[in-house]
Amino acid sequence: MAPTLHHGDVLLVRRGPGGAAAGRIAVLRLGDGRPVAVKRLTAVTDGGWWVERDNPAEGVDSWVVGAVAPDDVLGVALARVWPRPRRL
């Protein structure tokens, strides 16, 4: 699968978990002192959201850290606004 986003892309993000749904891209905390990350929400589990990366060769996702608590979903991406605007 080709990555949806690339380094330097600018996103329009709705703050908070409103609009979170499987398949959407979200800004979230992965815990353990890791920086805020952008990942794809794939499913809701007992422990929260299961998140995955679009590029399996790089990054960290729920296969490494487990489900992400709903409170750790900081926002949901609505669109990429630069370099070429498009809805996500």
C-alpha positions as CSV (number, residue, x, y, z in Angstrom):
1,M,0.0,0.0,0.0
2,A,1.4,3.4,-0.9
3,P,1.5,6.0,1.9
4,T,-1.4,8.5,1.9
5,L,0.7,11.3,3.4
6,H,4.2,12.4,2.8
7,H,6.7,14.4,4.8
8,G,5.8,18.1,4.6
9,D,2.1,17.6,3.9
10,V,-0.1,20.1,5.7
11,L,-3.4,18.8,7.1
12,L,-6.7,20.4,8.2
13,V,-7.6,18.7,11.5
14,R,-10.7,18.8,13.5
15,R,-9.7,18.9,17.2
16,G,-11.1,16.2,19.4
17,P,-12.3,12.7,18.6
18,G,-15.5,13.9,16.8
19,G,-15.7,12.3,13.4
20,A,-13.5,9.4,14.4
21,A,-14.4,6.3,12.3
22,A,-12.7,3.3,10.9
23,G,-10.7,4.3,7.8
24,R,-10.2,7.9,8.9
25,I,-6.7,9.5,9.5
26,A,-6.2,10.8,13.1
27,V,-3.7,12.7,15.2
28,L,-3.0,10.7,18.4
29,R,-0.7,9.9,21.2
30,L,0.9,6.5,21.1
31,G,2.2,6.6,24.7
32,D,5.6,5.7,26.2
33,G,7.0,9.2,25.6
34,R,6.5,8.9,21.8
35,P,5.7,12.1,19.9
36,V,2.2,12.8,18.6
37,A,1.6,10.7,15.5
38,V,-0.7,10.6,12.4
39,K,-2.2,7.1,11.9
40,R,-5.2,5.5,10.3
41,L,-8.0,4.3,12.6
42,T,-8.9,0.8,11.6
43,A,-11.2,-0.7,14.3
44,V,-12.7,-0.1,17.7
45,T,-11.6,-2.8,20.3
46,D,-12.2,-3.2,24.0
47,G,-9.1,-1.2,24.7
48,G,-9.8,1.7,22.3
49,W,-8.9,2.3,18.7
50,W,-6.7,0.0,16.7
51,V,-4.5,2.1,14.5
52,E,-2.2,1.2,11.7
53,R,0.4,2.9,9.5
54,D,0.0,3.1,5.7
55,N,3.7,2.2,5.2
56,P,4.4,-1.1,6.9
57,A,8.1,-0.6,6.4
58,E,8.3,2.4,8.8
59,G,6.8,3.7,12.0
60,V,4.9,2.4,15.0
61,D,1.3,1.4,15.3
62,S,-1.1,-0.8,17.3
63,W,0.9,-3.9,16.4
64,V,3.7,-2.5,18.6
65,V,1.8,-0.4,21.2
66,G,-1.6,-2.1,21.3
67,A,-5.0,-0.2,21.1
68,V,-5.0,3.5,21.6
69,A,-7.3,4.9,24.3
70,P,-10.1,7.1,23.0
71,D,-8.8,10.0,25.1
72,D,-5.5,9.8,23.1
73,V,-7.2,10.6,19.8
74,L,-6.5,14.3,19.6
75,G,-8.1,15.1,16.3
76,V,-9.3,13.7,13.0
77,A,-7.9,14.8,9.6
78,L,-10.4,16.3,7.3
79,A,-8.2,17.2,4.3
80,R,-4.7,17.7,3.0
81,V,-4.4,21.4,2.2
82,W,-0.8,21.5,0.9
83,P,0.8,20.7,-1.6
84,R,-2.3,19.6,-3.5
85,P,-5.5,20.0,-1.6
86,R,-7.7,16.9,-1.3
87,R,-10.2,15.3,1.1
88,L,-8.9,12.4,3.2
